[in-house]
Amino acid sequence: MTDWTIRDERPGDEVAVAALLRDAFGGPGEAALVAALRDAGAAPVSLVAAADDGTIVGHVLFSPLAVERGGVEIAAAALAPLAVDAAWRRRGIGAALCETGIGRCRDLGLAGVTVLGDPAYYRRFGFDPALAAPLLCPWSGPHLMALEFAPGALGGAGRLRYHTAFEDLA
Ligand SMILES: CC(C)(COP(=O)(O)OP(=O)(O)OC[C@H]1O[C@@H](n2cnc3c(N)ncnc32)[C@H](O)[C@@H]1OP(=O)(O)O)[C@@H](O)C(=O)NCCC(=O)NCCS
């Protein structure tokens, strides 16, 4: 039994999600990114972790990502950001948000998911820096990871096109 559940973000959650993100990241950048993606209708998967009293204690967002390869565009998703309230960490909430969201992306028929973060955390969900190595974007490097839902779905050289809301972060 846990004293929290994962559910879709819904209207009315915006202020609490923004406060959570500002606290978790120590600044306004990620809250602004989430607001911009949400306002643009570019948040196909946005989940919150809610404590039993309704308080929002975690959030994750997956936005549309195009993998451009040889004139073809492959539909994928970018996981960003992920945050859990400091008082609620190390209980599996971050993992539940990631795993539920990844499952949603698979159900949407997407080819895979990328994330920029610490491989020590994200490898447990199947994210692999080697798979992302041939994928070019402003954040290419050892912290860019990819997970594909079928062998070869994302692999190989390509260019990642994030939603324009990410341009402020590049
Ligand atoms: C990263 C974060 C979402 C994890 O949330 P969480 O609910 O504590 O995650 P889980 O309970 O699923 O996993 C916790 C485990 O991950 C580990 N972990 C957390 N961040 C890690 C990191 N950057 N590198 C390696 N391990 C990490 C914890 O030590 C813990 O390990 P344990 O289970 O052996 O004790 C949370 O720490 C957070 O919000 N951090 C601030 C914002 C942030 O950095 N977000 C990620 C941006 S890429």
The ligand as an SDF file (V2000), in Angstrom:
LIG
                    3D

 48 50  0  0  0  0  0  0  0  0999 V2000
   15.1340   12.4940   -9.4870 C   0  0  0  0  0  0  0  0  0  0  0  0
   13.8340   12.4350   -8.6840 C   0  0  0  0  0  0  0  0  0  0  0  0
   12.6510   12.7250   -9.5960 C   0  0  0  0  0  0  0  0  0  0  0  0
   13.7060   11.0040   -8.1150 C   0  0  0  0  0  0  0  0  0  0  0  0
   12.4460   10.9150   -7.4610 O   0  0  0  0  0  0  0  0  0  0  0  0
   12.1710    9.7590   -6.4000 P   0  0  0  0  0  0  0  0  0  0  0  0
   10.7000    9.6760   -6.1980 O   0  0  0  0  0  0  0  0  0  0  0  0
   13.0240    9.9180   -5.2120 O   0  0  0  0  0  0  0  0  0  0  0  0
   12.6750    8.4910   -7.2120 O   0  0  0  0  0  0  0  0  0  0  0  0
   12.5530    6.9660   -6.8270 P   0  0  0  0  0  0  0  0  0  0  0  0
   11.9990    6.8080   -5.4430 O   0  0  0  0  0  0  0  0  0  0  0  0
   11.9050    6.2580   -7.9330 O   0  0  0  0  0  0  0  0  0  0  0  0
   14.0770    6.5100   -6.8650 O   0  0  0  0  0  0  0  0  0  0  0  0
   14.9120    6.9540   -5.8530 C   0  0  0  0  0  0  0  0  0  0  0  0
   16.2890    6.3660   -6.0720 C   0  0  0  0  0  0  0  0  0  0  0  0
   16.9030    7.0520   -7.1620 O   0  0  0  0  0  0  0  0  0  0  0  0
   18.1380    7.5470   -6.7030 C   0  0  0  0  0  0  0  0  0  0  0  0
   18.4070    8.7880   -7.4100 N   0  0  0  0  0  0  0  0  0  0  0  0
   17.7390    9.9430   -7.4010 C   0  0  0  0  0  0  0  0  0  0  0  0
   18.3450   10.8400   -8.1970 N   0  0  0  0  0  0  0  0  0  0  0  0
   19.4190   10.2200   -8.7190 C   0  0  0  0  0  0  0  0  0  0  0  0
   20.4520   10.6030   -9.5840 C   0  0  0  0  0  0  0  0  0  0  0  0
   20.5060   11.8280  -10.1080 N   0  0  0  0  0  0  0  0  0  0  0  0
   21.3990    9.6910   -9.8880 N   0  0  0  0  0  0  0  0  0  0  0  0
   21.3620    8.4550   -9.3810 C   0  0  0  0  0  0  0  0  0  0  0  0
   20.4170    8.0210   -8.5480 N   0  0  0  0  0  0  0  0  0  0  0  0
   19.4650    8.9100   -8.2150 C   0  0  0  0  0  0  0  0  0  0  0  0
   17.9590    7.7640   -5.2220 C   0  0  0  0  0  0  0  0  0  0  0  0
   19.2020    7.7770   -4.5630 O   0  0  0  0  0  0  0  0  0  0  0  0
   17.1470    6.5340   -4.8490 C   0  0  0  0  0  0  0  0  0  0  0  0
   17.9530    5.4080   -4.7620 O   0  0  0  0  0  0  0  0  0  0  0  0
   17.5700    4.2020   -3.7610 P   0  0  0  0  0  0  0  0  0  0  0  0
   16.2490    3.6940   -4.2290 O   0  0  0  0  0  0  0  0  0  0  0  0
   18.6890    3.2530   -3.9450 O   0  0  0  0  0  0  0  0  0  0  0  0
   17.4850    4.8130   -2.4180 O   0  0  0  0  0  0  0  0  0  0  0  0
   13.8580   13.4140   -7.5020 C   0  0  0  0  0  0  0  0  0  0  0  0
   15.0380   13.1900   -6.7610 O   0  0  0  0  0  0  0  0  0  0  0  0
   13.7940   14.8900   -7.9050 C   0  0  0  0  0  0  0  0  0  0  0  0
   12.7240   15.4310   -8.1060 O   0  0  0  0  0  0  0  0  0  0  0  0
   14.9630   15.5400   -8.0160 N   0  0  0  0  0  0  0  0  0  0  0  0
   15.0050   16.9680   -8.3510 C   0  0  0  0  0  0  0  0  0  0  0  0
   14.6100   17.2270   -9.7820 C   0  0  0  0  0  0  0  0  0  0  0  0
   15.4330   16.4070  -10.7450 C   0  0  0  0  0  0  0  0  0  0  0  0
   16.6520   16.3200  -10.6410 O   0  0  0  0  0  0  0  0  0  0  0  0
   14.7420   15.7730  -11.7070 N   0  0  0  0  0  0  0  0  0  0  0  0
   15.3620   14.9390  -12.7130 C   0  0  0  0  0  0  0  0  0  0  0  0
   15.8210   15.8110  -13.8150 C   0  0  0  0  0  0  0  0  0  0  0  0
   16.5650   14.8590  -15.0820 S   0  0  0  0  0  0  0  0  0  0  0  0
  1  2  1  0
  2  3  1  0
  2  4  1  0
  2 36  1  0
  4  5  1  0
  5  6  1  0
  6  7  2  0
  6  8  1  0
  6  9  1  0
  9 10  1  0
 10 11  2  0
 10 12  1  0
 10 13  1  0
 13 14  1  0
 14 15  1  0
 15 16  1  0
 15 30  1  0
 16 17  1  0
 17 18  1  0
 17 28  1  0
 18 19  1  0
 18 27  1  0
 19 20  2  0
 20 21  1  0
 21 22  1  0
 21 27  2  0
 22 23  1  0
 22 24  2  0
 24 25  1  0
 25 26  2  0
 26 27  1  0
 28 29  1  0
 28 30  1  0
 30 31  1  0
 31 32  1  0
 32 33  2  0
 32 34  1  0
 32 35  1  0
 36 37  1  0
 36 38  1  0
 38 39  2  0
 38 40  1  0
 40 41  1  0
 41 42  1  0
 42 43  1  0
 43 44  2  0
 43 45  1  0
 45 46  1  0
 46 47  1  0
 47 48  1  0
M  END
$$$$
